[in-house]
Amino acid sequence: MPARRIVQVAGKDVRLLTGGDGPPLLYLHAVGADVDWLEIHDRLARHFTVHLPAHPGFAESTGIEQVDGIADVVLHYVDLLGVLGLRAVPVVGASFGGWIAAEIAALYPERVERLVLVDALGLWIDAAPIGELFGSTPPELAEMLFHDQDHPLAQMLRAMTSIADVPEDFAHAQLKALEAAAKVGWNPYMHDPKLEVRLRRVTAPTLVVWGREDRLVPLVYGERYRDRIPGAGLEVLPRCGHLPAIERPAELAEVALDFLSQT
């Protein structure tokens, strides 16, 4: 089991899970379940000391009232790296966390040693708009997020056809997470208009990983990240939706670790 502690960063509490053995790795989570320690983190922790902080407003982390946009979150993580004594680290970012990771790598390239972006938000393509995260029902979210509709989490979401079907603890955690995400991605919706141009500044070797059946952030976004980040590669995971860390953790860990182990 990972160690759990609260780290103070510029007056904010950061819930930090740390596990594994080896060089440090920063994992930036999505809006969903990977804020907690899952199989993907166990697999990465076989080769790295994985640091899994909860973003401001998620889990026990505080400070969401100080966040007005993506720049505030980027500065928060630069400060966290300083508190942890980490100069440059490999970063794995999933979905919302991938957006944050891409921004850090573009604005503070010296802090990111290697970069893995997994179905990352952060860009906008008029011809393929990002799906509606905030206004969709749980069954609609299941359709967008998962290829395998029999996955336990997809089944749980599909079963929530009325508010009475939503467990109170799950509803509280999800509403809190969505509120925190909205502080960053409400308007403009889930992207930074300046990020695409800034991606040319990324110097870290980069692997973009995408679920082929992602219906929230379609594959064209993965291709755009690959094309805009110098030298980036793209690995497409078949039979996988928006959340490879949850739907295909073994496959995601395999491609990520293969890339991260390269010298």
C-alpha positions in Angstrom: 0.0 0.0 0.0 1.2 3.5 -0.7 2.2 6.0 2.0 -0.4 8.7 2.5 0.5 12.1 3.8 -0.6 15.8 3.6 2.0 18.1 2.2 1.9 21.9 2.6 2.3 23.9 -0.6 1.9 27.7 -0.4 -0.7 27.3 2.4 -2.6 24.5 0.7 -3.0 20.9 1.8 -2.0 18.4 -0.8 -3.0 14.8 -0.3 0.0 12.8 -1.6 0.2 9.0 -2.1 3.7 7.7 -2.6 4.7 4.1 -3.4 7.3 2.0 -5.1 11.0 1.9 -5.4 13.2 3.6 -7.9 13.5 7.1 -9.4 10.7 9.5 -8.8 7.7 9.7 -11.2 4.8 12.2 -11.0 1.4 10.9 -11.9 -1.3 13.5 -12.6 -4.8 12.0 -12.4 -8.0 12.5 -14.3 -11.3 13.8 -12.9 -12.3 10.2 -12.0 -11.1 7.2 -10.0 -7.4 7.4 -10.6 -7.1 10.0 -7.9 -6.9 6.9 -5.6 -4.2 4.2 -5.9 -5.1 1.7 -8.5 -3.5 -1.1 -10.5 -1.9 1.3 -12.9 0.0 2.9 -10.0 1.1 -0.5 -8.7 2.5 -1.4 -12.1 4.4 1.9 -12.4 5.6 1.6 -8.9 7.5 -1.6 -9.7 10.0 0.6 -11.5 9.5 4.1 -10.0 8.7 5.8 -6.8 5.3 7.1 -7.9 4.0 10.4 -6.4 0.2 10.7 -6.8 -1.0 14.1 -5.6 -4.7 15.0 -5.6 -5.3 18.2 -7.5 -6.6 21.2 -5.5 -10.2 20.5 -4.6 -9.9 16.7 -5.1 -9.9 14.2 -2.3 -8.4 15.8 0.8 -6.5 18.5 -1.2 -7.5 22.1 -0.5 -6.9 25.4 -2.2 -9.5 25.2 -5.0 -10.7 28.7 -4.0 -7.3 30.0 -5.1 -7.6 28.5 -8.6 -9.1 30.6 -11.4 -7.6 28.8 -14.4 -5.0 26.3 -15.7 -2.0 28.7 -14.9 -2.8 28.5 -11.2 -2.7 24.7 -11.3 0.6 24.7 -13.2 2.2 27.0 -10.7 0.8 24.8 -7.9 2.6 21.8 -9.3 5.9 23.6 -9.9 5.7 24.6 -6.2 4.9 21.0 -5.2 8.0 19.7 -7.1 10.0 22.3 -5.2 8.6 21.2 -1.8 9.4 17.5 -2.7 12.9 18.5 -3.8 12.4 17.2 -7.3 14.1 19.2 -10.0 13.1 17.3 -13.2 10.9 14.1 -13.2 9.1 11.9 -15.7 5.4 12.9 -15.7 2.4 10.7 -16.6 -0.8 12.7 -17.0 -4.2 11.2 -17.7 -7.1 13.2 -19.2 -7.4 16.3 -17.0 -4.1 15.5 -15.6 -2.7 15.2 -19.1 -3.7 18.7 -19.8 -1.9 19.9 -16.7 1.2 17.8 -17.6 1.3 19.3 -21.1 1.1 22.8 -19.8 3.9 22.2 -17.3 6.1 20.7 -20.0 5.5 23.7 -22.3 5.9 26.4 -19.7 8.6 24.8 -17.5 10.3 22.4 -19.9 13.2 22.0 -17.5 11.0 20.3 -14.9 9.8 17.4 -17.1 12.3 14.7 -17.9 10.0 12.5 -19.9 6.3 13.0 -20.7 3.4 10.5 -21.2 0.1 12.1 -22.1 -2.9 9.7 -21.9 -6.1 10.9 -23.6 -5.2 14.4 -22.6 -7.6 17.3 -22.5 -6.3 20.8 -23.2 -6.7 21.3 -26.9 -9.7 22.2 -29.1 -10.6 21.1 -32.6 -13.8 22.6 -34.0 -14.4 19.6 -36.3 -14.3 17.2 -33.3 -15.6 19.0 -30.1 -14.9 17.4 -26.8 -17.9 15.6 -25.3 -20.0 17.2 -22.5 -18.4 16.3 -19.2 -20.5 18.4 -16.8 -24.0 18.1 -18.2 -24.1 14.4 -19.1 -26.0 11.8 -17.1 -24.1 8.8 -15.7 -25.2 6.4 -18.4 -24.2 9.0 -21.1 -20.8 9.3 -19.4 -20.4 5.5 -19.5 -20.9 5.6 -23.2 -18.4 8.3 -23.7 -15.7 7.1 -21.3 -15.7 3.3 -21.8 -15.4 1.0 -24.8 -16.1 -2.0 -22.6 -19.6 -1.3 -21.3 -19.3 -4.4 -19.1 -16.5 -2.9 -17.1 -17.6 -2.6 -13.5 -17.4 1.2 -13.4 -19.3 1.5 -16.7 -22.0 -0.9 -15.4 -22.3 1.2 -12.2 -22.7 4.4 -14.2 -25.2 2.9 -16.5 -27.3 1.7 -13.6 -27.6 5.3 -12.3 -30.8 6.3 -14.2 -32.2 8.5 -11.5 -30.7 10.5 -8.6 -32.0 7.9 -6.2 -29.7 5.3 -7.8 -26.5 7.3 -7.0 -24.8 6.3 -3.8 -24.4 9.3 -1.5 -20.6 8.9 -1.1 -20.0 8.5 -4.8 -22.2 11.5 -5.6 -20.4 13.7 -3.1 -16.9 12.7 -4.4 -18.0 13.2 -8.1 -19.7 16.5 -7.5 -16.6 17.8 -5.6 -14.3 16.6 -8.5 -16.5 18.2 -11.2 -16.7 21.4 -9.2 -12.9 21.5 -9.0 -12.5 20.7 -12.7 -15.0 23.4 -13.6 -12.8 26.0 -11.9 -10.2 25.2 -14.5 -12.2 24.1 -17.5 -15.6 25.7 -17.6 -14.9 28.5 -20.0 -13.2 28.0 -22.3 -14.4 24.4 -22.1 -11.7 22.0 -21.1 -8.9 23.6 -23.1 -6.4 26.4 -23.2 -6.4 28.3 -26.5 -2.8 29.1 -26.1 -1.5 25.6 -25.4 -1.4 24.3 -29.0 1.1 27.0 -30.0 3.1 26.6 -26.8 3.6 22.8 -27.4 6.6 23.6 -29.6 8.4 24.5 -26.4 8.2 21.0 -25.0 11.7 19.5 -24.9 10.9 16.3 -23.0 10.8 13.1 -25.0 7.0 12.5 -25.3 4.7 9.6 -25.8 1.0 10.2 -26.5 -1.2 7.3 -25.6 -4.8 7.2 -26.7 -7.8 4.8 -26.5 -9.0 4.2 -30.0 -12.6 4.3 -28.9 -12.4 7.4 -26.8 -15.7 9.2 -27.4 -15.1 12.1 -25.0 -11.8 13.3 -26.5 -11.5 11.6 -29.9 -8.3 10.2 -31.3 -7.8 13.2 -33.5 -6.7 15.1 -30.4 -4.0 12.5 -29.8 -2.8 13.0 -33.3 -2.8 16.8 -32.8 -0.6 16.4 -29.7 1.8 14.1 -31.5 2.0 16.6 -34.4 2.6 19.7 -32.2 5.1 18.3 -29.7 8.6 18.0 -31.3 9.5 14.4 -31.8 6.5 12.9 -30.0 5.2 9.4 -30.7 1.7 8.1 -30.6 0.5 4.7 -29.2 -3.1 3.8 -29.9 -4.7 1.2 -27.6 -7.4 -0.8 -29.3 -10.7 -1.7 -27.5 -10.2 1.1 -25.1 -12.0 4.3 -24.3 -11.1 7.5 -22.6 -9.6 6.0 -19.4 -6.9 3.5 -20.2 -5.6 3.7 -16.6 -8.9 2.1 -15.5 -10.0 0.1 -18.6 -6.6 -1.2 -19.8 -4.1 -0.7 -16.9 -1.8 -3.5 -17.9 -1.5 -2.3 -21.6 -1.1 1.3 -20.5 1.6 0.4 -18.0 3.4 -1.7 -20.6 3.7 1.0 -23.2 4.4 3.7 -20.7 7.2 1.7 -18.9 8.8 0.7 -22.2 9.0 4.4 -23.2 10.1 5.6 -19.7 12.9 3.1 -19.6 14.5 4.3 -22.8 17.7 6.3 -22.5 
